[in-house]
């Protein structure tokens, strides 16, 4: 029998008090990877670590203020998680 225990912190703790770049809903954001992943999704979180939605791209419409984005990308060798804040006007 094998037991694995892991602990993580919420995305809001990872971002901390950083506000990120100021953008508006017409800003175009393109994700660039050194090696193209097999798949990826973009999660939008609020400041209390509640998932607001999952998308194929960075969605700015319907968001305002400090918004936390998490990109979950999968390659043959594993999965990577990237978190960044944007301040949306």
Secondary structure, DSSP 8 states (H G I E B T S, - for coil): ----------HHHHHTT----EE-TT-------SS--SEEEEEEE-TTS-EEEEESS---TT--EEEEEEEEEEETTEEEEEEEEEEE-
